[in-house]
């Protein structure tokens, strides 16, 4: 019996993914959660072989979700299933401890392949992460051409929330940080991306994010 937890706040995504999972295995038990707190409770209550996790989920939405989950179940396999750009977030979540990073626009066969790979103790990542790793092997400096890659994980989280329109106080609440700490991150981000305001930040983010996708297509 394969035990899988599907954590996503969109009911239609849970429904479709669970249907796909049931096609893959003769014996499978699938639980579902619509927010991170419910997912955490389920992980505390019983063991799972795999957690399919949307990172933009109420109650979570940060790299620290991986550590929190692993404290409850050290052996839990975690496949990130998200609409967030793989080029910018994929390698970071693998570094944070995830076992795989899968885009929601992947086709049915790719989703099945990712799930089987992670269950078989293999890391799964798409073409953008593969290209990034190859560049690392060849000691190329992507950071020179794309300053988004110079941001720390926490700075990346702050950037995402800033361009979504959240203020400093709201970001501090969402990420459980001091307001002064978020302000410091904002200053560093503006310096690294050479912007003066949020409008320029959004423009630069879209420009560099598009550059990253172009490099890896």
C-alpha positions, 0 to 999 in steps of 0.5 A: 500500500502506497500512502500519499498526501496531496496538499494544495489549496485548489480543490480542482488541482487536488481532484485531478492529481489524486485521480492521476495517482489512483491510476498509477497504483493498484493499492494506494491511500491518498489523503488531502489537505487544503492548507499547511496546518492541516497537512502538518496535522496529518503528517503528525498523525500517520506516516506517508510515503510521499507528500505532493506539496504546493508551496503557495499554500495558506499557512506555509509559503516558505522554504522552512516548510520542508524543515518543519515537515521533516521534524515530524517525519524525517523519512518523508518524501516531498515533491513540490508541485507548483506554478512558481518558476522552476528556474528561480525556485527549483534549485532553491527548494532542492537545496532546502531538502525537497526530493523533487520540483514539478511545474503544474503545467507539466503533462500527465506522463511527466507528473507520473514520472516525477511521482515514481522517481521520488518514490523510488528514492530518486531526485526529480527536477526539470530542464531549468534545474538541470541546466543550472546544475550543468552550469555549476559543473562547468563553473559558469557565472550565471549570477553575472547575467541574472542577478535574481540568482544572487538573492538568498532564499529569504530575499527571494521570498521577500521579492515574491511577496513585494511584487504581489503587493504586500507591504513590509508589515504584512511580509513580516507577519507572513514570514514570522520576521521583525519589520526591521528585518524585512526592511533590511532585506528590502534594501539589499534586494533593491541594491542587488537588482539596482532598483529604486521602487516597487514598480522598477522591482516588478519590471526587473523581476519580469525581465530577469525571470524571462531571461532565465526561462530563455536561457533554459528553453 
